[in-house]
Amino acid sequence: MKKATTITEIAAALNITPATVSRALSDHPEIAAKTKKKVKEYASRIGYQPNKIASSLRSGKTKLIGVLIPTAEHVFFGSVIHGISNIASKNGYDVIIYQSNETQQLEKNGIEAFLNARVDGILASIAKGTTDFSHFKSVSERNVPIAFFDRINDSLGISSILINDYKGAYLATEALIHRGYQRIAHISGPLHIQTFAERVRGYQEALRKNGMAINDQYFFEGNISIESGREGVGYFLDLPDAPDAIVAVEDFTALGAIKELKERNIRVPEDFGIFGFSNDLFGEHISPSLSTVDQQAVIMGTKAFELIHQLIGEESGSFGVVQIVLDPIIIERDSSKKT
């Protein structure tokens, strides 16, 4: 096996010092552009690969970011990762991805794996099964920068980036009202997750502001799945005065609702309106196409990296709490177009 070329060997070949080679490769401002060009061209020609372990030991930085996602099934999280990875690579960072499968234990395992890998920072979206958040607090206590994206918990004093979930649900509910639906129900996610509780609040406030009563029977707590969409529809249709529209907590729940309504020969949107949340890829391809709330996933990923990069740059122990809130974008498709 061929032995890896070292900085010392590059320095000898170019008749300069190893320190100059190292600084040239890292774009140090004190090194002349001509020298940087000469060093980089020679390094590229011989296939030089920097020793990241040695570099991290010298700098105290691994140039690694850990990204913890609840599930890889939703295109939304893939799009967020796309946004993170693109800008991370431009800034010389690699990304480690860990999937919690919506469980608290795997979420804890992911945090531990990141800490063992000595990542410079962690971006996390909370699993629906998580009720104890102490593992996130422990990251902050160890002075490792951490920020939430999409699913957050304000009580932990951890920076975050999210969509305005309240506004998104408000606008989705109001869109159904403006289309002529009179009895609008909601299938939520687990309410101990702040993100989903905010969507409930937006739904309820839209009803109030538009002079419509809040009927407790028109609320079903689901678990973010196709099956909970089906179950919610089954529950609602058994009511004496069944609703005629649903605002779903996310698109898979909305898909389940549409499938159940179709099997019961209830027409969407003529007899029943559906609005989802997240703008998952399948939404525009099903029949009827799904009205939804776009969460600006790629932009969220880009800004999530910018946020954690900012926190990494701060002095140890002085991480400020920053919250970035993006505006939701309403996308009306066929499933809500009664009129």
C-alpha positions in Angstrom: 0.0 0.0 0.0 1.3 3.4 -0.9 2.4 5.6 2.0 0.4 8.8 2.4 2.3 12.0 1.5 3.0 14.3 4.4 3.2 18.1 4.6 6.9 17.8 5.3 7.4 16.1 2.0 5.4 18.7 0.1 7.6 21.4 1.9 10.8 19.7 0.8 9.6 19.4 -2.8 8.7 23.0 -3.0 11.6 24.3 -0.9 9.5 26.0 1.7 8.7 25.3 5.4 6.1 22.8 6.6 4.4 25.6 8.4 4.0 27.6 5.2 2.5 24.5 3.5 0.1 24.0 6.3 -1.0 27.7 6.3 -1.3 27.7 2.5 -3.6 24.7 2.5 -5.8 26.3 5.2 -6.0 29.7 3.3 -4.2 31.6 6.0 -4.3 35.3 5.3 -0.6 35.8 5.9 0.4 33.5 3.0 0.7 35.1 -0.4 -1.8 34.1 -3.1 0.9 32.9 -5.4 2.3 30.6 -2.7 -1.1 29.2 -1.9 -1.8 28.5 -5.6 1.6 26.7 -5.9 1.1 24.6 -2.8 -2.5 23.6 -3.6 -1.7 22.7 -7.2 1.2 20.5 -6.1 -0.9 18.9 -3.4 -3.7 18.2 -5.8 -1.3 16.8 -8.4 0.2 14.2 -6.0 -3.2 13.4 -4.4 -2.4 14.7 -1.0 -5.1 14.1 1.7 -5.0 16.0 4.9 -4.9 14.1 8.2 -8.1 15.2 9.8 -7.4 13.5 13.1 -4.1 15.3 13.5 -5.7 18.5 12.4 -8.5 18.2 14.9 -6.0 17.5 17.7 -4.1 20.6 16.9 -7.1 22.9 16.5 -9.5 21.3 19.1 -12.1 21.2 16.3 -13.2 18.1 14.4 -15.1 20.0 11.7 -18.0 17.5 12.3 -21.6 18.4 12.8 -24.1 15.9 14.2 -27.6 16.0 12.9 -30.3 14.1 14.8 -33.6 13.4 12.9 -36.7 11.7 14.1 -37.3 9.7 10.9 -35.9 9.4 7.4 -39.4 8.5 6.0 -40.5 12.1 5.6 -39.0 14.0 2.6 -39.1 17.1 4.8 -36.2 15.9 6.9 -34.3 14.8 3.8 -34.7 18.3 2.4 -33.5 19.9 5.7 -30.4 17.7 5.6 -29.8 18.7 2.0 -29.8 22.3 3.1 -27.5 21.6 6.0 -25.0 19.5 4.0 -24.7 21.9 1.1 -23.6 24.8 3.2 -21.6 22.7 5.7 -19.4 21.3 2.9 -18.8 24.9 1.7 -17.5 25.7 5.2 -15.3 22.7 5.4 -17.6 20.6 7.7 -18.7 17.0 7.4 -22.2 15.9 8.6 -23.0 12.8 10.7 -26.7 11.8 10.6 -28.4 9.8 13.2 -32.1 8.6 13.0 -34.0 8.3 16.3 -36.9 6.4 14.8 -39.1 8.6 16.9 -37.9 7.0 20.1 -36.4 8.6 23.2 -33.8 5.8 23.7 -32.4 6.0 20.2 -32.4 9.8 20.5 -30.2 9.5 23.6 -28.0 7.0 21.8 -27.6 9.4 19.0 -26.5 12.2 21.3 -24.0 9.9 23.0 -22.6 8.9 19.6 -22.1 12.5 18.6 -20.4 13.4 21.8 -18.1 10.3 21.5 -17.2 11.5 17.9 -16.4 14.9 19.4 -18.6 16.8 17.0 -18.2 20.6 17.1 -22.0 21.0 17.3 -25.3 19.2 17.2 -28.5 20.0 15.3 -31.6 18.0 16.6 -35.3 17.6 15.9 -37.1 16.0 18.8 -38.6 12.5 18.5 -42.4 12.1 19.1 -41.7 9.5 21.8 -39.5 11.8 23.9 -40.9 13.0 27.2 -37.6 13.4 29.2 -35.4 16.1 27.7 -32.4 15.8 30.1 -30.1 14.4 27.4 -30.4 17.7 25.5 -29.7 19.7 28.7 -26.6 17.6 29.3 -25.2 18.6 25.9 -25.4 22.3 26.9 -23.9 21.6 30.3 -20.9 20.0 28.6 -20.4 23.3 26.6 -21.1 21.6 23.3 -23.2 23.9 21.0 -26.6 22.5 20.2 -29.7 23.9 18.4 -33.1 22.5 17.6 -34.8 22.5 14.2 -38.5 22.0 13.4 -39.4 20.3 16.6 -38.3 22.3 19.6 -38.7 22.8 23.3 -38.5 26.5 24.5 -38.2 25.5 28.1 -34.7 24.1 27.7 -33.0 27.4 26.8 -31.6 25.9 23.6 -31.4 27.9 20.4 -33.7 26.8 17.6 -35.0 27.4 14.1 -38.5 26.5 13.1 -41.5 27.4 10.9 -44.2 29.6 12.5 -46.4 26.5 13.3 -49.1 28.6 14.9 -49.4 30.8 11.7 -49.2 27.8 9.4 -52.1 26.0 11.1 -54.1 29.3 11.3 -53.8 29.9 7.6 -54.6 26.3 6.7 -57.8 26.5 8.8 -58.7 29.9 7.4 -58.3 28.6 3.9 -60.8 25.9 4.5 -63.2 28.4 6.0 -62.9 30.6 3.0 -63.7 27.6 0.8 -67.0 27.2 2.5 -66.4 24.4 5.0 -68.4 24.8 8.2 -67.4 22.1 10.6 -63.6 21.9 10.7 -61.8 19.3 12.8 -58.1 18.7 13.6 -56.0 15.6 13.9 -53.0 16.6 16.0 -49.6 15.1 16.8 -48.5 14.2 20.4 -49.2 17.4 22.4 -46.1 17.2 24.6 -44.1 18.3 21.5 -44.3 22.0 21.4 -44.4 22.1 17.6 -47.7 20.2 17.4 -49.2 22.1 20.4 -48.6 25.3 18.4 -50.5 23.9 15.4 -53.5 23.2 17.6 -53.4 26.7 18.9 -53.3 28.1 15.4 -56.2 26.0 14.3 -58.3 27.0 17.3 -57.5 30.7 16.9 -58.5 30.7 13.3 -61.9 29.3 14.3 -62.3 32.0 17.0 -61.3 34.9 14.7 -63.7 33.7 12.0 -66.7 33.5 14.5 -66.8 29.7 14.6 -67.2 27.7 17.8 -64.5 25.3 19.0 -66.0 21.9 19.3 -64.0 19.6 21.6 -65.4 16.6 19.7 -63.7 17.9 16.6 -60.2 17.2 18.0 -58.4 13.9 17.7 -54.8 13.4 19.1 -52.9 11.2 16.6 -49.3 10.0 16.4 -48.1 11.4 13.0 -48.9 8.5 10.8 -51.2 7.3 7.9 -52.9 5.1 10.4 -53.8 8.0 12.8 -55.3 9.8 9.8 -57.5 6.8 9.2 -58.4 6.5 12.8 -59.2 10.2 13.1 -61.6 10.0 10.2 -63.3 6.9 11.7 -63.8 8.7 15.0 -65.2 11.9 13.4 -67.6 10.1 11.1 -69.1 8.3 14.1 -70.2 11.6 15.6 -73.9 12.7 15.4 -72.8 15.9 13.6 -69.7 14.9 11.7 -67.2 17.5 10.5 -66.8 18.4 6.8 -63.1 19.2 6.8 -59.9 18.3 8.6 -56.7 20.2 9.2 -54.1 17.5 9.7 -50.9 17.9 11.7 -48.7 16.8 8.8 -49.0 15.2 5.4 -48.9 11.5 6.2 -51.8 12.0 8.6 -53.7 13.9 5.8 -52.9 11.0 3.4 -54.4 8.5 5.8 -57.5 10.7 6.1 -58.0 10.9 2.3 -57.5 7.1 2.0 -60.2 6.4 4.6 -62.6 8.9 3.1 -62.2 7.3 -0.3 -62.8 3.9 1.1 -66.1 5.2 2.6 -67.1 6.7 -0.7 -66.9 10.3 0.6 -65.8 12.7 -2.0 -62.8 15.0 -1.4 -63.1 18.0 -1.8 -66.8 18.1 -2.7 -68.0 16.6 0.5 -65.0 16.8 2.7 -61.9 19.1 2.7 -58.4 18.1 3.8 -55.4 20.3 4.6 -51.9 18.8 5.5 -48.7 20.3 6.8 -45.1 20.0 5.6 -45.5 19.8 1.8 -44.1 16.3 1.5 -43.2 15.2 -2.1 -46.1 12.8 -2.6 -48.7 15.5 -1.9 -48.9 16.9 -5.5 -49.0 13.5 -7.0 -51.9 11.8 -5.2 -55.5 12.2 -6.3 -56.9 14.6 -5.2 -53.6 16.5 -4.8 -53.0 17.6 -1.2 -53.3 21.2 0.1 -50.6 21.8 2.6 -48.3 24.2 4.4 -44.7 24.4 3.0 -42.1 24.6 5.8 -39.2 25.9 3.6 -37.2 22.8 4.5 -34.0 23.6 2.5 -33.9 27.1 3.8 -34.4 25.8 7.3 -31.5 23.5 6.8 -29.2 26.3 5.5 -30.1 28.6 8.4 -29.8 25.7 10.9 -26.2 25.3 9.9 -25.6 29.0 10.0 -27.0 29.0 13.5 -24.9 26.2 14.8 -21.8 27.6 13.1 -22.4 30.9 14.9 -22.7 29.1 18.2 -19.5 27.1 17.6 -17.7 30.4 17.0 -18.8 31.8 20.4 -16.6 31.5 23.4 -17.1 28.3 25.4 -19.9 28.6 28.0 -21.3 31.8 26.5 -23.8 30.4 24.0 -26.7 32.9 23.6 -30.2 31.6 23.0 -31.3 32.4 19.5 -34.6 31.6 17.9 -35.2 31.9 14.1 -38.8 31.7 12.9 -39.5 31.2 9.2 -42.8 32.1 7.5 -45.0 29.2 6.4 -46.2 29.2 2.8 -49.8 28.0 2.1 -50.2 25.7 -1.0 -53.8 25.1 -2.0 -54.3 22.1 -4.2 -57.4 20.0 -5.0 -58.1 18.5 -1.6 -59.5 21.8 -0.2 -61.1 23.4 -3.3 -64.8 23.0 -2.5 -65.6 26.2 -4.3 
